[in-house]
């Protein structure tokens, strides 16, 4: 396509914003539907619970409190198909903290000397320097909370502390680029403060919060839509989870949220419940967890391996005051075809970037229903081409491109997807 054509498209279709290419990866098309047999994967070096975990650069990091739930600085690392190794220890010993990968680093947030105490501690791990650093403290001391990273630029911290969580309706958000915290006061709906719950982030700016405890076991589920500049979240009630659970874990991938482990009022939950965020329905489950655990709310992660989304469960509480070192992963047996294009048309789809507006990085998702020559370009608001992000032939599936705009000036930018001679355009906004 000639530049003049793109320019005319830009003038006629002003829509959304994004910036510099970092990664281009097709999304998984399947979800593992069965747990691997017991002892398929190497156990953690120690028994632990109230632990925290996150993936960064294809390495799973686990911060491991002691076997009785006391704070520790211990960090372990795992690469899929490999063994556990000792990582660089964090600075402050904590239990009940959350761990989140954001902006190319790890953030270990809150927690206390014991699982039921709290702190304002924030610790950052730089994988390049292989060092931890203390960052700006949380606005309040927290434990029993959760955290998610949005757009690789903002971390949202929700829920907790262990004591007083029922009355904490605030959401706190952190910008790694500026090392600053802000508060969304009374963000959660009345009565929805909680601790020990499942939290995850899915596509299109959606945070899912489910189950937990606030004077009783909960099955309520809420979806929070993140506002344009991250300063607001709009929460709406979603379909209740199939069980009322506390001390469970959660994670999101594409439009699916995974609710893992936890306990009912009488037993530990051995089922993973899958929530379709787009259609607001709990539509699948993975049964027979070889080690049903609780106190795992910040240690459950998911990752795409070999075109299959897998759940990773390191450690947890498996009996009365009995922490374990078992490491369980879904990925064997039947597959749930749970992440497939849901459109009934034959048209390829360009989605709105998220976050938008954004500060450094943003993600562009698009979907192909047939093999196509794909060209994805970014223009400034004068119609001048800035970047060519994709220029290749691709097969049907979902794709995402992370765009790094750190070298660009703030303002409006336009991105255009051309497939099979059909052009789609959206607008995005870069802030500073």
KADAKA-V66708 format. One record per helix or strand of 3 or more residues. SS is the DSSP state (a for helix, b for strand). FROM is the first residue (numbers start at 1). LEN is the number of residues. If there is no record, write none. Layout:
<<SS FROM LEN> <SS FROM LEN>>
//
This chain:
<<a 3 10> <b 20 7> <b 30 3> <b 52 5> <b 59 5> <b 75 4> <b 84 3> <b 98 5> <b 105 5> <b 122 5> <b 131 4> <b 145 6> <b 154 6> <a 165 3> <b 171 5> <b 180 5> <b 198 5> <b 206 5> <b 221 6> <b 233 5> <b 249 5> <b 256 5> <b 272 5> <b 281 6> <b 300 6> <b 308 7> <b 317 3> <b 322 3> <b 327 4> <b 361 8> <b 372 9> <b 385 10> <b 397 8> <b 411 9> <b 422 9>>
//
